[in-house]
């Protein structure tokens, strides 16, 4: 057999070789990275900070324009979650605002009686009823506010619960190609981490916004009743306060976003001092001093930046209060002129002062909450966009269920190309798999082996050609039912943080129900029985250090658990994608013995994907993949006799086990007579 690479040709001397870049020596001193005037430069924006500080660039019109839309959105969510509680919130909030306005009017009555003509004792006695009315209105308002809080407490958790259940239900069943898209992944995590949180927070913020808006409206209404001329005076007093509040809120949000970026930059270095995976190398290379020096440099810069931002905020606040104070002074001066001129009774003037103060507080609160609502609504918009996108990415649903037994699975001219990739991962692949046989997929990296297995598992749908189970196109079947009839064991299995038993039964969709005999048989066949037997509580041992008393496994032990999980599934199609890559040779041999000769289900179709060709020699049929195509198929002996790609790959692997002086066959290192490894049987002399 020749070990030469097929299609290899001598280089053409007439074609110029590619230009090789040259590298000069570095400077004697450098930086750890990103050392500009703004030390946040060069930091990638984290998914959870995309909308932080959005109000710092939004206009007042954008903020105010978005409030009705946000209020309607939250209202719909609340109504779906609990209509009665939502109605209670609205009713109590409106009534509370009315009590505020009535209380202000009643205060006007108190002042009118106190400033009326006559002896003081008489005026005080006349004001008692008005005082009692004010007290009653305040008490009623307190009760109504409590009602708002109680109704809100009922509806808020229900909104979060309903949204989270819908979010996880939709994202858990999107097609695999969506999950493999990095952009989709970022969007989903942003929506889960931020969107769900702020959807809950927005309830209270919208209620507070409504309270401030209604309070301001009530105050304006009272002033209009006292004297129409008081309305422009109110605006003269309140608008400077509002402008100052807007500027202050924007500066605060900008500072917050900047602070986040600075802290993330610092954590890049400090986390290395705490990271478990980096600990050994950090200590062996004595990198601690360098990391600590970089930490000191950065934290000094951050402290300077923090001081600057705080001083700027203090000056802005002082300016805002100064402008607001000037407006208030002008307002009070105008009120004084109105009182002196007899345009306004003294009692009404005193009430106007109360109303102006109440209006200023309400507007400041309105501005602050409006900024929060605007920014947090962006996160909820993200969440709703992700939910809508996921609805269009759901796996195929249908009434036809995949069968629990299958005689043949046919791939007919199947092609598939991953999104964003110029070349197909599979191109016109055809094969027939028969119940009871073991088939191997081998070949070059990127040849299409794993893609073919994903198509067989129903994780992807063919973009060309068809896959049929006993003559029925899989696209006519419900996708989830098809996936339930496939056991898929991957090279890097999921390490479920559950008990040992639940790690095996999870393949059937349950963490609590088990078939004891089947579980034990699967564990024995995979070699996981010895792993479980050595655990402190055996089947009931939690396999995660995140739990008190939890236990962790090595990579090879997890691989055995994964094989046991696949065998326990008892599905008509078993796919094993490099399942033994992290196992020692005896364990690998035991697993292949179970898969090839000790199968738990005789009518099962087993597909083994492996780079170790010695493990597939006993398979009933071997398919050789290269560049998305099946270039060879047959038994091990037939493929060796063809002296093609499989034979060359097998000879190269077998050569690694031969002494350097071993005689060559057809120019390739000898294969015959190679010793078995750790008791594994030799294959045509190659190690098992």
N, C-alpha and C positions, 0 to 999 in steps of 0.2 A: 504494500500500500504506500502510496506517496503522501507525504505530509505537507506538500506544497500548497500554498493558498490558491484556490481556483481563480482563474481569470487574471492572475498577476502577470504583468509585463515589465520589461526593462524600461527605465526612465528615458524619455526622449531628450537628448542633449540639446536639441534646438529650442526647446521651451525653457525660458529663463526660470530659475528657481524663485520661489516667493522671497520677498525682501525680509531679512531678519532684523528686528529692531535691536538697537544697541542700548545698553544701560551704563550710565556713568556712576561714579561713587556718590553716595548721599552727602549732605552737609554734615558738619561735625555736631550740629545741634538741630533738633526738630521739635515738632509738637505732637501731642497725642491725637490731634485731629480737631478741625473746626475751631480755629483760634482767632476768629474775626472780632471786629468791634462789638458785634452783637453775638453773644455766646450761645444764642439759640439757633444761629445759622447752621444749616447742614442737618438738623434734626428732622427726620421724617415725621409727618403728622400722624399721631396715633389714631386708631379708629374711634377711640372714645373721646377724642378732643376735636372732632371735625367741626362741631357747631359751637364749641366754647368761645365766648366772646363775640358771637355773631351780632349782638346788639351794638357793639362798638362801631360797626360800619353801617348799620341800618338807619334809615331816616325815620323821623317821627311819623311821617305818613305811612311808611311800610309797617311800622309797629302797630299803629292804630288801625290800619286797614286789615291787618291779619287777625285782630281780636274777635270780630264777629264770626269769622270762619272757625277759629279755634273754639270759641264758645259753643257753636253749633255742633262741632265734632265731639267735644266732651259731653255735651248734652245727649247726643245720640248714644254714645257709649254707656253713659249712666242710665239712660232709659232702658236700654237692652238688659243691663245688669240687674236693675231693681227699679221698676217704674214707680212704685209707691214711695220708696225712700227718696227718689229723685224729685217727685212732686212735693214731698215734705220739705226738701231743701229749698226749692223755689218759693214755696208758699211762706215758709218761715223767714227766708231772706227778705222777701218783699215786705212782709209785716214788720220785720225788725227795722228796715229802712223807714217805714212809715212811722214807727214809734220814735225814731230819731228826730224826724221832722216835727212830729207832734210835741215831743219833749222840748224842742227848741221854741215852738210856739207857746207852750205852757210857761217856759222860762220868760218869754216876753211878757206874759200875763203877770208873773211874779214881779218883774221889774216895774211894770206899769202901776201895780198897786203900791209898791214901795216908793215910787217917785211921784205919786199922786198928791194932791193938796190935802192938808189936814194934819192933825197931831200924829206923831210917830207911832204911838201904841195902836191907834186905830188903823193906820196903814199896814202895820205888821199883822194885826188880826185879820184884815181883809185879804192879805196875801197868803194866809195859812192854807186855804183851800187850793190855791194855785200851787203851793209848795207840795202839798199832798198829791196833787195830780202829777206834778213832775216826778215825784218819787215813784208813784204807781207806774207811770210810763217807762221809767228807767228799769223798774223791776220786771215789767212785762217784756221789755227789750232783752233783758238778761235771760229770761225764760226762752224767748224765741231764738236767741243766739245759741242757747244750749240745745234747743231742738234742731237747729242747723247742724251743730256738731254731732249729735247723735245720729241724725239721718245720713250725714256724710260718712260717719264711721261704719254705717251699714253698707253703703254703696261703693265706697272706695276699694275695699278688699275684693269685692265681687268683680269690679272692673279688671283689676290686676289678674284675678284668677281666670276669668273668662278669656282675656287676651293671651295669657300665658298658655292656657290649654290649647287655644286655637293656633298659636304660634308654633308650639312644639308638635302638634298633630300635623300641621302643614309641612314644616321643615323636615320632620322625620320621614316623610313619604315623598319627598321630591326625588326626581330621577337622579341617578348617580352622576351624570355629566354636569349637573348644576353644582353638586357638592365638590366636584373636582375643579371648579372654576374659582380661582383665588379671589376675584372681585366679589363674587356671590358670597363667599365665605366671610369676607370682611363686612359686607352689608348685614349679613345675618347676625354676626356677633355684636355689631354696633347696635342693631335693633334690639337684641336680647338684653344686652348690658345696659343700654341707655333708654331705648324706646319704651320698654316695659316699665322701667323705674319712673320715668317722667310722665308716662300715662297715668300712673297712680298719683304722682305729685301734682299734676295739673288740676285734679279735682279741687283740692284745697286752694290752689292759686286762683282758679276761676271764681270760686266762691268768694275769696278775699277781694278779687278784682271787682266783682259785682257789688260787694258790700261797700267798697270805697266809691264806686261810681254812683250807686244809689244814695250814699251819704252826701256826696257832693251835689247831686241833683236836688236832694231834699233841702240842703242849705241854700242853694240858689232860689228854690221856690219860696222859702221863708223870707229871704231878702226882698224878693219881688213883692211879697205881700206887705212888707214893712214900708218900702218906698222903691219905685222902679229905678230911681237914680242910684240905688245902692248896688245894682248889678255891675255896672262898669267899674265901680269902686272895688268890688269884690275881685273882678278880673285883674285890676291894677295891682292888687295885693297878692293874688294867687299866682299869676303867670310868672313873675320872677322866681318864685319858689319852685314852680314846675320846671322852668329852664335850668335852674341850678340842680334840681333832682335828676333831670335827664343827663346833664353833663357829668354829674357825680356817678350815676349808674354806668354810663359808658366807660368812664375811666376805671371804675371798679371791675367791670367785666374784662376790659383789655388787660388790666393788671393780673387778673386771675388766669387768663389764657397764657400770658407770658410766664407767670410763676410755674404753671404746669410744665411748660417747655423746659425751663431752667432745671426743674427738679428731675425731669426725665433724663436730661443730659448728665446730671450728677449721678443718677442711679446706674447708668451704664458702667461707671467705674466702681462705685461702692458695692454693687451686687457681686462683682467678682470676688470681693473679700469674704462674702458670705456663702457663695454658691458651693454646694457639695461636690458637684462634678469637677469644678475648677480647683478645689482645695489642694489636691495632691500636687498638681503642676505648679500652682502658685507658690507652694512651699518649697518644692524641689528647686525651682528657679529663683527663689527668694525675690519674688516680684512684689511682695507686700509694701516695701518702702516706696517703690515707684508709684503704686496705686494710691498709697496714702498721700504722697506729694501731690498727685494730680487732684485728689479729693480736696486737699487744702487750697490749691490754686482756684478750683472751681467754686468752692463754698465761699471764698473771700469775694470773688466776683459777684456771686449771687447775693451776698449780704449787701454789697455796695448798690446793686440794682434794686434790692428790696428797699433800702433806705431812700433811694431816689424816688421810687414809686410812691412810697408812703408820704414823703414830703410834698410831692406833686398832688396827691389826694387831699392832704391837709390844706394846701393853698387853694385848691379848687373848692373845697368845702367852705373855707373862709370867704372866698369871693361870692359863692352862691348865697351864703347867709347875709353878706353885705348888701348884695343886690336885692335880695328878698326883704331885708330890713328897710332899705330905702323905699321899696314899693309899699311896705306896710306903713312907714312914716307918712308917705304921701296920702295913703288911704285914711289914716287917722286924722291927718290935717284937714282933709276934705270933710270928714265926718264932723270935726269940730266946727268948721265953717257952716255946715248945714245946721248944726245945733244952735250956733250963735244967731244965724239968720232966721231961725224959727221954722226952717223947712222940715225939721225932724224933731219929734218929741224926745225928751231925755231918755225915757224908757226904751224907745225904739233905737236910739243911738247905742245904748248899752247892749241891747240885743244884737245889733249889727256887729259890735266888737266880738261877741261870742261866736256869731256866725262866721266872721272872717277867720278867726282862729280855727274853728272847726273845718272850714273849707280848705285852709292851708294844710292841715293834717291829712285830710282826705285826699287831696291832690298829690301830696308827697307819697302817700301810700299807693295811690293809683299808678303813679309813674314807676315806682319800684316794682310793683307786682306786674305791671304791663311788660316791663323789660324781661322779667323772669318768664312770663307766659309766652312771649314771642320766641325766646330762645328755646325753651323746653318744648314748645309746639313743633319746632323743627325736628326734634328727635322723634316725636310721635308721628310726624309726617313720614319720616324714614321707616318707622315701624309699619305703618299702613301700606307703604309702597312695597316693602318686603313681603308682607302678607299677600298682597295682590299678585306679586310676581310668583310667589310660591304656589298660588292657586293655579297658575298656568303651567307649572312644572311638575304637577303631580304624576305619579306613576299611572300607567294605563289601567283603567278599571273596566271590568266586564263581568258578565253573568257566567261565562264559561270558566270552570275551574280546572286547574292543571290536575292530571291524574296521579294517583298514588303509586301506580305501577306503569312502566313504559317498556316496550319491547325494543324500539329503535328510536334514536334521535338523529335526524339528518340535517346537515348543513349543506345548503345548495347554493353555490356561487355567492357566498356571503362576503360583503365588503363593509368596512367601517373606517371613518376618519374622525379623529378627535378635533374639537373646535380649535381653530387657530393654528392647526398643523397643516403644512402644505402637502405632505405625503400621507397616503392611507396607512392605517395601522394594520388593516387586513384588506387583502385584495383578491376577490373571487376564490374564496376558500370553500372546498367541498369535502365532506367526509360523512361516514355513517357509523354511529356508535350503537352497539348491540348489548342488550341486557346480559349481565353475567361476565362481561369481559373487562379487562383492565387495559387502558390505553395510555400512552405516554405522549406528551408534547415536549419536544426538545428543540434546540436550535440556538441561534445567535441572540445576543441581547437586543431587545427592541424588535425581534423578529415577528411578534404578534401572538406569542403563546398565551400571555396573561389576558390580552384583549379577547382572544378566542374563548378563554374560560369565563370571562365576564359576560360575554354574549350568551354562552351556554347557561350561565346562572340567571339570566334574565335581568342583569344589572344594566345592560345596554341593549338597544334594539338594533338589528342590522339595518344599515342604510341602503344596502343593496342585497338582493338575494333573499332567501327565506331559511328559517330554522323550524323544523317540524318535529313534534312529538307524536309518534304513531300516525303520521300523515296530517296532523293538525298544525296549522301555522301558529306559532306561539303568540303572534300579535292578535290572535282571536281570543286569547286567554287573559284572565285577570292577572296582572303582573305580580301582585303580592302572593297569589296562590301558587304561581310558578316558582317564585323564590322560596316558598315554604317546602317545595319538593326538591330542593338542591341543598346539599351540605357543602359549604365552601370553607376550606382550611387554608389560611394565608401564612406566608413566611413570617410576617410580623403580626401575630394575633393580638386581639384586644385583651388587655389584662383587666378583666372585670373586677371591681372592688367588692366582690360578693363572697359567699362561702365557696368552698371547693365544689360542693354538690351543685350549687347554683351556677358556677362557671361551666359545668357540663350540661345541665338541663336548659341553659339559656338558648341553646340551638333550636329548641322546640317552642320558644316563645313563652316560657314560664321559668320563674326563679324559685317557685315554691313547690310545684308538683313534680314528682319524679317516679320513674319506673325503676325500682331498686335493682332488679336483675339486669336490666339493660344498661343501667349506669355502671354496674360493676363489670359487666362484660366489655363495655367500651373502655373503661379505665385499664383493665387487664390487657386488652389488645394494643393499646397505645403505650403501655408502660407507665401510665399515670397512677396505677394502683400503688406502686412503691413510693411515689411522691406523696400521695394522700395518706398512706399508712404511717409515714414518719411525721405528719403534722400533729401539733398538740391535741387538737380535737378532731382529727381526721376529717370526715366529710363536712363537719360543721365549722371548720377553721376559716376565719375571715382572711382572704388573700389580699390584704392591703394594710400598709403601715399607717394609713390615715385613721384607722380604728384602733381603739385600745385593745391590746392583745392581738392585733393583726399580724399576719405573717407574710413575708414576701418570698417569691420563688426566683430561681435563676432563669436565664433565657431558655435553656434546654428544658427545664421543668415546665415552664409556661408552654413551650411547644408541644409537650406531651399532653397537657391539659387541653390545648386547642384541638389536637388530633382526636382526643377522647370526645370532645364536644361534637366534632364532625361525625364520628362513628355513632354517637348516641342519637343523632338526628334520625338515622334509619331512613334516609331519603333515597329515592330511586337513582339519583345522580350524586356522586361524591366527587368533588374537585379538590385536589391537594396541590397547592402552589408552593413548591419548595418548603414543605412543612418541617423538614428535618435539618434545615440549614444550621441551626444552633445546637444540634444534638451531638453527643459523643458517638463514635462508630458503633458500639454495641446497641445503644438505644435506637440509632437510625436503622440498624439491621432488623431489630425487633419490630419497629413500626412497619417497615416494608414487608416483613413476613406476614404481619397481620393484614396489610392491605392486599398483598398479592395472593396469599394462600389461606389466610385465616379469616376471610371476610365474614362479617356478622350477618350479611344479607346476600344470599346467593344470586338474586336477580338484579343486583345493583350494578350500575355502570360506574366504573371508577376511572377518573382521568388524573394522571400524575404528571405534574410539570416539574422538571428537574434539570439542573445543569450537570449533575453527577450522573454520567451516562451508565456507570456500572450498576446503578440502582434500577434501571429501566429494562435491563436485558431480558427479564422474564415476562415483560408485558406482552399481551396478546398482539398488540399492534403499536407501532411507533410512528408518529407524524413529526417530520422535521420542518421547522419554520425558518424562513429567512426573508427579510425585507417584506414582511406582511403576507407571504405566500407559503403554501405547503409545497416544498420542493422535492420531498421524498416521503415515502411511506412503506411500511412493511414490518416484518419481524426483525429482531436483532440480527439473526443470521443472514436474512435476505439483504439487509442494508449494508452489512459488512461486505457481502459478496459484490455489491454494486460499486464499491470503492468510491463513493461520493462524499458529500459533506459530512454525513453521520460517521462514516468510516474514518475520515480524517480527524474529526473531533475526538472520536473514541481512542484512536491511536495516540493522539497528543496527551490525553488524560492518562492513559495506561502507561505512557512513557515516564510519567512522573514517579511511578512506583518501581522502576527498573534501575538496577545498578548502572553506573556510567559506562561500564565495559560490556554490558549486555549486547549480544549481536543484534543487528538491525534486520528488519524484514521489509523488503521493497523500499529501502532507504529510510524507513521509520524505525524508531527504537522497538526492540522486541517486545511482544505482549505475552506470548506463551510462557508459562512457568512462573508468572508473577505471583507472589505470595498473597494469601488472604490476609485481611487486616482485622485484628481483634476478634478472630473467630468468624468473621463474615465469609461466606463461601466465595471462591474465585469465580469469575465469569470469563470463560475462554482464557483463563489464566489471569484476568484482571481482578483487582480487589473487589470484594462485594460491598 
